[in-house]
Amino acid sequence: MQKWLKFLRVSSKIVIALVFLGFTCLLGLYLYLEPKLPSIEGLSDIQLQVPLRVYSSEGGLIAEYGEKRRSPKAIDDIPLSLRQAFMAAEDDRFYEHPGVDYQGILRAVMVMATTGKRGQGGSTITMQLARNFYLSREKTFARKLNEIFLALNIEQQLTKDQILELYLNKIYLGNRAYGVAAAARVYYGKVLEELNLAQIAMIAGLPKAPSRYNPIVNPERALIRRNYVLKRMLALNYINESDMRFAKAQPATAGLHESPVDVSASYVAEMVRNEITQQFGEEAYIKGLNVFTTIDGKLQRAANKSLRHALTAYDQRHGYRGAEQHIDLNPDGVKLNSEESENLWRETVEDLGVVGGLYSALVLEVAEQSARVYLRGGRLINLDWDGLKWAKPFIDRNRQGAEPKQASEILKPGDVIRIYKHEGKWVLGQIPEVQGAFTALRSNDGALQALVGGFDFHKSKFNRAVQAKRQAGSSFKPFIYSAALSRDYTAATLINDAPVVFHDPALEGTWRPENYSGKFFGPTRLRVALFKSRNLVSIRILRSVGVRYATNFAKNFGFNS
């Protein structure tokens, strides 16, 4: 008995000595590493990288620029079930430990000691936050110690809710999505409040390995991970058995959703991006700047539609130039209408994409006055004669061939074509070779309300509305008339609309300007001449007030040349 008591006393002293030694070592390590740790001052006021966003005057999103998709949310705006899902997956004792889960670390050490495998539970949400903000992802003992000490410091400065808010807005969740709000939009096209339990669990399963558990690239692995999160939520009494069974029965519905653009105005967005980056440099893409323009969403949509319709109609009046390309529907070794052939069709049409509302499509069959085509997304549609009969063959810009009598004169199987929807029906189309531009200004202050710089921004980024150099033509006449009104002219002043001839040695001959109609109208009041855009009256006014005076007067309106 005495030997046993002696053994216990010795053992107790050894354990106490080991604990003291361990504590001393940890304290020594902390004192050694603490001066080298990154400062966490200002962490509560840290600015997360948020993309540049461009809006219309009524608040519709026009464009978003930035490497990282992020929409920071306050902790109270993040659904409780989503917060619980992340804690269930990553740190179920988050509100209980001081930043380091010693129980979790002990479990991880025990698993490693008994199985040789890395155990789970060693890294808390606070430790992950420390790593994401301040440390690299290298797997070394020194980095882990730094992570632990930083986590302890963070817990001293921030509340648990502040830490969780930062974590849920900072964490990378794949597909350039940083934070839960961005992930909800990227994977499901939803705001956080619209997510169901299955979708919440799917997102909560991503931090462990965003690429491995990506629900778009690896749906099977993602489902396994999602179901694990649901089981953990059940074990922690965040959900009940019925909730878990229902959520587990849901299929994987994730897909890639781009930023939900409300107003299509890519040329305007590029003008804004140019201006903002000149002021702020590359930081413009991460400062979370929201730029509100004077663009009117309704007018911009009308401008897009009008310009595209006009260019398409003009181009079609000059004839059909034929298919963009042609492929073999049944190449060697590929069976027609097989899965392999459909993959070929899909790749063909998806590679060409959509240009200015014109969808790429593949002709599969041609009947007498119709055609069956494969549209991107796997849809099969019929083009009837009303959508085909316009396609006279193009010869040159001034000549077209005879009107077609049947579809085979226009299309053949294997043709890759363009189609668009007009008044509910599909019509054969082609990308116009002609280009154009459109601008609309508010009359009382000159604010830009709509601008289109070409048929399609992604086809040609050259902005013809502001970058193209063209003659002002009759649009400059109001400035000449304004110069005249600032002198002795009135709206009722009579000017003779009669022939005028200019002799200039610099010219190859004499210049005899004319009105557009080729007629002369004699004495004409100034207001009528402006309304009718009479060239000869404008020339006489310009000669009367003087070119120098008219030029200087126009500079009052912003002209600089």
C-alpha positions as CSV (number, residue, x, y, z in Angstrom):
1,M,0.0,0.0,0.0
2,Q,2.8,2.4,0.9
3,K,4.5,1.6,-2.4
4,W,1.3,2.4,-4.2
5,L,0.9,5.7,-2.4
6,K,4.6,6.5,-3.1
7,F,4.0,5.8,-6.8
8,L,1.0,8.1,-6.9
9,R,2.9,10.9,-5.2
10,V,5.8,10.5,-7.7
11,S,3.4,10.3,-10.6
12,S,1.5,13.3,-9.5
13,K,4.7,15.3,-9.2
14,I,5.8,14.2,-12.7
15,V,2.4,15.2,-14.2
16,I,2.5,18.5,-12.4
17,A,6.0,19.1,-13.6
18,L,5.1,18.2,-17.2
19,V,2.1,20.5,-17.1
20,F,4.2,23.3,-15.6
21,L,6.9,22.6,-18.2
22,G,4.3,22.6,-21.0
23,F,2.8,25.8,-19.7
24,T,6.3,27.4,-19.4
25,C,7.1,26.3,-23.0
26,L,3.9,27.7,-24.3
27,L,4.4,31.0,-22.4
28,G,8.0,31.2,-23.7
29,L,6.8,30.5,-27.3
30,Y,4.2,33.2,-26.9
31,L,6.6,35.8,-25.5
32,Y,9.0,34.9,-28.4
33,L,6.4,35.0,-31.2
34,E,4.1,37.8,-29.9
35,P,6.3,40.7,-31.1
36,K,6.4,39.1,-34.5
37,L,2.7,38.5,-34.8
38,P,0.8,40.8,-37.2
39,S,-1.1,43.7,-35.5
40,I,-4.8,43.1,-35.2
41,E,-5.6,46.7,-34.3
42,G,-8.4,48.0,-36.5
43,L,-9.7,44.5,-37.3
44,S,-13.2,45.6,-36.2
45,D,-13.1,48.5,-38.8
46,I,-11.4,46.5,-41.6
47,Q,-12.6,47.1,-45.2
48,L,-13.3,43.9,-47.1
49,Q,-12.5,43.8,-50.8
50,V,-15.8,44.6,-52.5
51,P,-16.1,45.0,-56.3
52,L,-16.9,48.2,-58.2
53,R,-20.6,48.4,-59.1
54,V,-22.3,50.6,-61.6
55,Y,-26.0,51.5,-61.4
56,S,-28.6,53.3,-63.4
57,S,-30.4,56.4,-62.0
58,E,-33.2,54.3,-60.5
59,G,-30.7,51.8,-58.9
60,G,-30.6,49.0,-61.4
61,L,-27.3,47.2,-61.6
62,I,-25.5,47.8,-64.9
63,A,-22.1,46.1,-64.2
64,E,-19.8,44.8,-61.6
65,Y,-16.0,44.9,-61.8
66,G,-13.6,43.1,-59.5
67,E,-11.7,39.8,-59.0
68,K,-13.7,39.0,-55.9
69,R,-17.5,38.7,-55.7
70,R,-18.6,39.9,-52.4
71,S,-21.6,41.5,-50.7
72,P,-20.9,42.0,-47.0
73,K,-23.8,41.5,-44.6
74,A,-24.3,42.4,-41.0
75,I,-24.6,39.4,-38.6
76,D,-28.3,40.2,-38.0
77,D,-28.9,40.0,-41.8
78,I,-27.5,36.5,-42.0
79,P,-30.1,33.9,-41.3
80,L,-29.7,32.0,-38.1
81,S,-29.9,28.6,-39.8
82,L,-27.0,29.5,-42.0
83,R,-24.9,30.6,-39.1
84,Q,-25.7,27.3,-37.3
85,A,-24.8,25.3,-40.4
86,F,-21.3,26.8,-40.5
87,M,-20.8,26.2,-36.8
88,A,-22.0,22.6,-37.2
89,A,-19.6,22.1,-40.1
90,E,-16.6,24.1,-38.8
91,D,-16.7,24.8,-35.1
92,D,-19.6,23.5,-33.0
93,R,-18.2,25.0,-29.7
94,F,-17.6,28.5,-31.3
95,Y,-19.5,30.4,-28.5
96,E,-17.9,28.3,-25.7
97,H,-14.1,28.4,-26.3
98,P,-11.7,31.4,-26.1
99,G,-10.6,31.2,-29.7
100,V,-8.8,27.9,-29.4
101,D,-10.8,24.7,-28.8
102,Y,-8.5,22.7,-26.5
103,Q,-11.0,19.8,-26.6
104,G,-10.9,19.8,-30.4
105,I,-7.1,19.9,-30.4
106,L,-6.9,17.1,-28.0
107,R,-9.3,15.0,-30.1
108,A,-7.2,15.7,-33.2
109,V,-4.0,14.7,-31.4
110,M,-5.6,11.5,-30.1
111,V,-6.8,10.6,-33.6
112,M,-3.4,11.2,-35.1
113,A,-1.7,9.2,-32.3
114,T,-4.0,6.2,-32.7
115,T,-4.5,6.1,-36.5
116,G,-1.7,8.2,-37.9
117,K,-4.3,10.3,-39.7
118,R,-5.0,14.0,-39.2
119,G,-7.9,14.4,-36.9
120,Q,-10.7,17.0,-37.3
121,G,-11.7,19.7,-34.9
122,G,-8.3,21.4,-34.4
123,S,-9.1,24.6,-36.3
124,T,-11.7,27.0,-34.9
125,I,-13.6,29.7,-36.8
126,T,-11.5,32.3,-35.1
127,M,-8.3,30.5,-36.1
128,Q,-9.5,30.3,-39.7
129,L,-10.3,34.0,-39.6
130,A,-6.7,34.7,-38.3
131,R,-5.3,32.6,-41.2
132,N,-7.5,34.2,-43.8
133,F,-6.6,37.8,-42.8
134,Y,-3.0,37.5,-41.7
135,L,-1.2,34.2,-42.5
136,S,-0.3,32.0,-45.4
137,R,-1.8,28.5,-46.0
138,E,1.5,26.7,-45.6
139,K,1.2,23.7,-43.2
140,T,4.0,24.2,-40.7
141,F,4.1,24.0,-36.9
142,A,5.3,27.6,-36.6
143,R,2.3,28.9,-38.7
144,K,-0.1,26.8,-36.5
145,L,1.3,28.4,-33.4
146,N,1.0,31.9,-34.9
147,E,-2.6,31.0,-35.8
148,I,-3.4,30.0,-32.2
149,F,-1.9,33.1,-30.7
150,L,-3.5,35.4,-33.2
151,A,-6.9,33.7,-32.5
152,L,-6.5,34.4,-28.8
153,N,-5.6,38.0,-29.5
154,I,-8.7,38.4,-31.8
155,E,-11.0,37.0,-29.1
156,Q,-9.7,39.7,-26.8
157,Q,-10.5,42.5,-29.3
158,L,-13.8,41.4,-30.9
159,T,-17.1,39.9,-29.7
160,K,-18.1,36.4,-30.9
161,D,-20.8,37.9,-33.2
162,Q,-18.2,40.3,-34.8
163,I,-15.8,37.4,-35.4
164,L,-18.6,35.3,-37.0
165,E,-19.7,38.2,-39.1
166,L,-16.2,38.8,-40.4
167,Y,-15.7,35.1,-41.1
168,L,-18.9,34.7,-43.0
169,N,-18.1,37.7,-45.2
170,K,-14.4,36.9,-45.7
171,I,-14.4,33.1,-46.3
172,Y,-13.7,31.9,-49.9
173,L,-16.4,29.6,-51.2
174,G,-15.3,28.8,-54.7
175,N,-16.1,30.4,-58.1
176,R,-14.7,33.8,-57.1
177,A,-17.3,34.0,-54.3
178,Y,-16.1,35.5,-51.1
179,G,-18.6,35.4,-48.3
180,V,-22.0,33.7,-47.9
181,A,-24.0,36.4,-49.7
182,A,-21.8,36.1,-52.8
183,A,-22.0,32.3,-52.7
184,A,-25.8,32.4,-52.5
185,R,-25.9,34.5,-55.6
186,V,-23.2,32.6,-57.6
187,Y,-24.5,29.1,-56.9
188,Y,-28.3,29.7,-56.7
189,G,-29.0,33.2,-58.0
190,K,-30.7,34.0,-54.7
191,V,-30.3,36.3,-51.7
192,L,-29.6,34.7,-48.3
193,E,-33.2,34.8,-47.1
194,E,-34.3,32.8,-50.2
195,L,-32.1,29.8,-49.5
196,N,-33.6,26.6,-48.3
197,L,-32.0,24.2,-45.8
198,A,-30.4,22.0,-48.4
199,Q,-28.8,24.9,-50.1
200,I,-27.6,26.4,-46.8
201,A,-26.0,23.1,-45.9
202,M,-24.4,22.9,-49.4
203,I,-22.8,26.3,-48.9
204,A,-21.7,25.5,-45.4
205,G,-19.9,22.5,-46.6
206,L,-17.6,24.5,-48.9
207,P,-14.9,26.0,-46.6
208,K,-13.3,22.6,-46.0
209,A,-12.3,22.3,-49.7
210,P,-14.1,24.7,-52.1
211,S,-12.8,23.0,-55.2
212,R,-13.3,19.4,-54.0
213,Y,-16.8,20.1,-52.8
214,N,-17.8,22.5,-55.6
215,P,-21.5,21.6,-56.3
216,I,-21.1,22.6,-60.0
217,V,-17.9,20.7,-60.8
218,N,-18.2,17.8,-58.2
219,P,-22.0,17.4,-57.5
220,E,-21.6,13.9,-56.0
221,R,-18.9,14.9,-53.5
222,A,-20.8,18.1,-52.7
223,L,-24.0,16.0,-51.9
224,I,-22.0,13.8,-49.5
225,R,-20.5,16.9,-47.8
226,R,-24.0,18.6,-47.7
227,N,-25.5,15.5,-46.0
228,Y,-22.7,15.5,-43.5
229,V,-23.5,19.1,-42.5
230,L,-27.2,18.2,-42.1
231,K,-26.3,15.3,-39.8
232,R,-24.1,17.6,-37.7
233,M,-27.0,20.1,-37.5
234,L,-29.3,17.4,-36.3
235,A,-26.8,16.2,-33.7
236,L,-26.6,19.7,-32.3
237,N,-30.4,20.1,-32.3
238,Y,-30.3,22.9,-34.8
239,I,-32.9,21.0,-36.9
240,N,-35.2,18.0,-36.3
241,E,-35.2,14.6,-38.0
242,S,-38.0,15.6,-40.4
243,D,-36.1,18.7,-41.6
244,M,-33.0,16.6,-42.2
245,R,-34.8,13.9,-44.2
246,F,-36.6,16.5,-46.3
247,A,-33.3,18.4,-47.0
248,K,-31.4,15.3,-47.8
249,A,-34.1,14.3,-50.4
250,Q,-33.5,17.6,-52.3
251,P,-31.4,17.2,-55.5
252,A,-28.3,19.3,-56.2
253,T,-29.6,22.5,-57.9
254,A,-26.5,24.6,-57.9
255,G,-25.5,26.3,-61.1
256,L,-23.3,29.2,-62.1
257,H,-25.2,32.5,-61.9
258,E,-23.5,35.7,-63.1
259,S,-24.3,39.0,-61.4
260,P,-27.9,39.8,-62.0
261,V,-27.6,42.8,-64.4
262,D,-30.8,44.8,-64.4
263,V,-29.9,47.2,-67.2
264,S,-27.8,46.2,-70.2
265,A,-25.5,49.2,-70.9
266,S,-22.0,47.7,-71.3
267,Y,-20.6,50.7,-73.2
268,V,-21.7,53.1,-70.4
269,A,-20.2,50.7,-67.8
270,E,-16.9,50.8,-69.6
271,M,-16.9,54.6,-69.7
272,V,-17.6,54.6,-66.0
273,R,-14.9,52.0,-65.3
274,N,-12.4,54.1,-67.3
275,E,-13.2,57.3,-65.4
276,I,-13.1,55.6,-62.0
277,T,-9.8,53.8,-62.5
278,Q,-8.2,57.0,-63.6
279,Q,-9.2,58.5,-60.3
280,F,-8.6,55.6,-57.9
281,G,-6.3,53.2,-59.9
282,E,-6.5,49.5,-59.2
283,E,-8.0,50.1,-55.8
284,A,-11.3,51.0,-57.6
285,Y,-11.9,47.2,-58.0
286,I,-11.7,46.5,-54.2
287,K,-13.0,49.6,-52.4
288,G,-16.7,48.8,-52.9
289,L,-17.4,51.9,-54.8
290,N,-21.1,52.2,-56.0
291,V,-21.3,54.6,-59.0
292,F,-24.8,55.9,-59.9
293,T,-25.2,57.2,-63.4
294,T,-27.9,59.3,-65.1
295,I,-28.9,56.4,-67.3
296,D,-32.6,55.7,-67.4
297,G,-33.2,52.0,-67.4
298,K,-36.4,52.2,-69.5
299,L,-34.8,54.5,-72.1
300,Q,-31.6,52.3,-72.2
301,R,-33.6,49.2,-72.9
302,A,-35.5,51.0,-75.7
303,A,-32.2,52.3,-77.1
304,N,-30.7,48.8,-77.2
305,K,-33.8,47.3,-78.9
306,S,-34.1,50.2,-81.4
307,L,-30.5,50.1,-82.5
308,R,-30.3,46.3,-82.8
309,H,-33.6,46.2,-84.7
310,A,-32.5,49.0,-87.1
311,L,-29.1,47.4,-87.8
312,T,-30.6,43.9,-88.3
313,A,-33.3,45.2,-90.7
314,Y,-30.7,47.2,-92.7
315,D,-28.4,44.3,-92.9
316,Q,-31.1,41.9,-94.0
317,R,-32.2,44.2,-96.8
318,H,-28.8,43.6,-98.4
319,G,-29.3,39.8,-98.4
320,Y,-28.2,36.7,-96.6
321,R,-24.5,36.0,-96.5
322,G,-24.8,32.3,-95.5
323,A,-24.0,30.2,-92.5
324,E,-21.2,31.2,-90.1
325,Q,-19.7,27.7,-90.5
326,H,-20.6,24.2,-91.4
327,I,-19.9,20.9,-89.6
328,D,-20.4,17.2,-90.3
329,L,-23.4,16.0,-88.3
330,N,-22.2,12.4,-88.5
331,P,-18.4,12.3,-88.5
332,D,-16.6,9.0,-88.6
333,G,-17.3,6.9,-85.6
334,V,-20.1,9.1,-84.3
335,K,-23.7,7.9,-84.5
336,L,-26.4,10.4,-85.4
337,N,-28.6,11.4,-82.5
338,S,-26.3,9.7,-80.0
339,E,-25.0,11.2,-76.8
340,E,-21.7,11.7,-78.5
341,S,-23.2,13.5,-81.5
342,E,-25.2,15.8,-79.1
343,N,-22.0,16.7,-77.3
344,L,-20.6,17.8,-80.6
345,W,-23.6,19.9,-81.3
346,R,-23.6,21.4,-77.9
347,E,-19.9,22.4,-78.1
348,T,-20.4,23.9,-81.5
349,V,-23.3,26.2,-80.6
350,E,-22.0,27.1,-77.1
351,D,-18.5,28.1,-78.5
352,L,-20.2,30.8,-80.6
353,G,-22.4,32.1,-77.8
354,V,-24.9,35.0,-78.1
355,V,-24.2,38.2,-80.0
356,G,-26.6,41.1,-79.8
357,G,-29.5,38.9,-79.0
358,L,-28.6,36.5,-81.9
359,Y,-28.4,32.9,-80.7
360,S,-26.1,30.4,-82.3
361,A,-28.0,27.3,-83.7
362,L,-27.2,24.2,-85.7
363,V,-29.4,23.0,-88.6
364,L,-30.3,19.4,-88.2
365,E,-33.0,18.9,-90.9
366,V,-34.3,20.9,-93.8
367,A,-37.9,20.5,-95.1
368,E,-39.5,22.2,-98.1
369,Q,-40.3,25.4,-96.3
370,S,-39.0,24.9,-92.7
371,A,-35.9,23.7,-90.8
372,R,-35.3,22.0,-87.5
373,V,-32.4,23.5,-85.5
374,Y,-30.5,22.7,-82.3
375,L,-30.3,25.7,-80.0
376,R,-27.9,26.2,-77.2
377,G,-29.1,24.5,-74.0
378,G,-30.3,21.4,-75.9
379,R,-33.5,22.9,-77.3
380,L,-34.9,21.7,-80.6
381,I,-37.0,24.3,-82.5
382,N,-38.6,24.7,-85.9
383,L,-37.9,27.7,-88.2
384,D,-40.9,28.2,-90.3
385,W,-41.1,29.9,-93.7
386,D,-42.0,33.3,-92.2
387,G,-38.7,33.3,-90.5
388,L,-36.7,32.2,-93.6
389,K,-38.2,33.8,-96.7
390,W,-36.4,37.1,-96.3
391,A,-33.1,35.5,-97.0
392,K,-32.3,36.5,-100.6
393,P,-28.7,35.5,-101.4
394,F,-26.2,38.4,-100.9
395,I,-24.2,39.2,-104.1
396,D,-22.7,42.6,-103.2
397,R,-23.8,45.6,-101.2
398,N,-26.1,46.8,-104.0
399,R,-27.4,43.5,-105.4
400,Q,-29.2,40.4,-104.0
401,G,-30.2,37.2,-105.7
402,A,-33.8,36.0,-106.4
403,E,-36.3,35.3,-103.7
404,P,-36.0,31.8,-102.3
405,K,-38.8,29.4,-102.9
406,Q,-37.8,26.6,-100.5
407,A,-35.7,26.3,-97.4
408,S,-33.0,24.2,-99.1
409,E,-32.0,27.3,-101.1
410,I,-31.0,28.9,-97.8
411,L,-29.9,26.2,-95.4
412,K,-28.5,22.7,-95.3
413,P,-28.0,20.2,-92.5
414,G,-24.8,21.0,-90.6
415,D,-25.0,24.8,-91.1
416,V,-24.2,26.9,-88.0
417,I,-26.5,29.9,-88.1
418,R,-27.9,32.7,-86.0
419,I,-31.6,33.0,-85.0
420,Y,-33.5,35.5,-82.9
421,K,-37.0,35.9,-81.6
422,H,-39.3,38.5,-83.1
423,E,-42.9,39.0,-82.0
424,G,-42.9,35.5,-80.5
425,K,-41.5,33.7,-83.5
426,W,-38.0,32.5,-84.4
427,V,-36.3,34.2,-87.3
428,L,-33.1,33.4,-89.3
429,G,-30.6,36.1,-88.6
430,Q,-27.0,37.1,-89.1
431,I,-24.5,39.4,-87.3
432,P,-24.7,42.7,-89.1
433,E,-21.6,44.0,-90.9
434,V,-22.9,47.6,-90.5
435,Q,-22.5,49.3,-87.1
436,G,-24.2,52.2,-85.4
437,A,-24.6,54.2,-82.2
438,F,-27.3,55.8,-80.2
439,T,-27.4,58.5,-77.5
440,A,-30.2,60.2,-75.6
441,L,-29.7,63.4,-73.6
442,R,-32.0,65.1,-71.2
443,S,-32.9,68.4,-72.8
444,N,-32.9,70.6,-69.7
445,D,-29.4,69.7,-68.4
446,G,-27.7,67.5,-71.0
447,A,-27.6,64.4,-68.7
448,L,-26.9,61.2,-70.5
449,Q,-30.0,59.0,-70.3
450,A,-29.2,56.2,-72.8
451,L,-26.1,55.3,-74.8
452,V,-25.3,52.4,-77.1
453,G,-21.9,52.3,-78.8
454,G,-22.4,49.4,-81.2
455,F,-24.4,46.3,-82.0
456,D,-22.8,44.2,-79.3
457,F,-20.1,45.2,-76.7
458,H,-18.5,41.8,-76.5
459,K,-18.3,41.6,-80.3
460,S,-16.7,45.1,-80.6
461,K,-15.7,47.2,-77.6
462,F,-15.1,50.3,-79.8
463,N,-17.7,52.9,-78.6
464,R,-19.0,54.6,-81.7
465,A,-21.0,57.0,-79.7
466,V,-18.0,58.7,-78.1
467,Q,-14.8,57.3,-79.7
468,A,-15.8,57.5,-83.4
469,K,-14.8,60.7,-85.3
470,R,-17.6,61.9,-87.6
471,Q,-18.7,65.2,-89.2
472,A,-21.2,67.1,-87.1
473,G,-23.4,67.9,-90.1
474,S,-26.6,69.7,-89.5
475,S,-26.5,69.0,-85.7
476,F,-24.1,71.9,-85.5
477,K,-26.5,74.4,-87.1
478,P,-28.3,75.3,-83.8
479,F,-24.9,76.7,-82.4
480,I,-24.5,78.9,-85.5
481,Y,-28.1,80.2,-85.1
482,S,-27.5,80.8,-81.4
483,A,-24.4,82.9,-82.2
484,A,-26.6,84.9,-84.6
485,L,-29.3,85.4,-82.0
486,S,-26.6,86.8,-79.6
487,R,-26.0,89.5,-82.2
488,D,-28.7,91.5,-84.0
489,Y,-30.7,88.6,-85.4
490,T,-34.2,87.5,-84.1
491,A,-36.3,84.4,-84.8
492,A,-38.2,86.5,-87.4
493,T,-35.1,87.8,-89.3
494,L,-35.4,87.2,-93.0
495,I,-32.5,85.6,-94.8
496,N,-32.4,84.9,-98.5
497,D,-32.4,81.2,-99.4
498,A,-30.7,81.6,-102.8
499,P,-27.7,80.2,-104.6
500,V,-24.2,81.1,-103.4
501,V,-20.9,80.3,-105.1
502,F,-17.4,80.2,-103.4
503,H,-14.2,80.7,-105.3
504,D,-11.1,79.5,-103.5
505,P,-7.6,78.9,-105.0
506,A,-7.1,76.1,-102.5
507,L,-10.1,74.2,-104.0
508,E,-9.9,72.3,-107.3
509,G,-13.0,74.2,-108.5
510,T,-15.8,76.4,-107.4
511,W,-18.1,75.2,-104.6
512,R,-21.9,75.6,-105.0
513,P,-23.6,74.4,-101.9
514,E,-27.2,73.3,-102.1
515,N,-30.2,72.5,-99.9
516,Y,-30.9,68.8,-99.5
517,S,-34.0,69.1,-101.7
518,G,-32.0,70.8,-104.5
519,K,-34.5,73.8,-104.4
520,F,-34.2,77.4,-103.3
521,F,-37.0,79.1,-101.3
522,G,-36.1,82.8,-101.3
523,P,-36.5,85.0,-98.2
524,T,-37.0,82.7,-95.2
525,R,-37.4,83.6,-91.5
526,L,-34.6,82.3,-89.3
527,R,-37.0,80.1,-87.2
528,V,-38.2,78.4,-90.4
529,A,-34.7,78.0,-91.8
530,L,-33.6,76.2,-88.6
531,F,-36.7,74.0,-88.5
532,K,-36.2,73.1,-92.2
533,S,-32.4,72.8,-91.8
534,R,-31.8,75.0,-94.9
535,N,-28.1,74.7,-95.8
536,L,-27.8,78.0,-97.8
537,V,-29.4,80.1,-95.0
538,S,-27.0,78.6,-92.5
539,I,-24.1,79.5,-94.7
540,R,-25.2,83.1,-95.1
541,I,-25.7,83.4,-91.3
542,L,-22.3,82.0,-90.7
543,R,-20.7,84.4,-93.1
544,S,-22.6,87.3,-91.6
545,V,-21.7,86.7,-87.9
546,G,-18.2,85.5,-88.9
547,V,-16.5,82.1,-88.5
548,R,-14.2,83.3,-85.7
549,Y,-17.2,84.7,-83.6
550,A,-19.3,81.6,-84.2
551,T,-16.4,79.3,-83.2
552,N,-15.7,81.3,-80.0
553,F,-19.4,81.3,-79.2
554,A,-19.6,77.6,-79.5
555,K,-16.9,77.1,-76.9
556,N,-19.4,78.3,-74.4
557,F,-21.1,75.0,-74.9
558,G,-18.0,72.9,-74.2
559,F,-16.5,72.7,-77.7
560,N,-12.7,72.9,-77.5
561,S,-11.7,72.8,-81.2
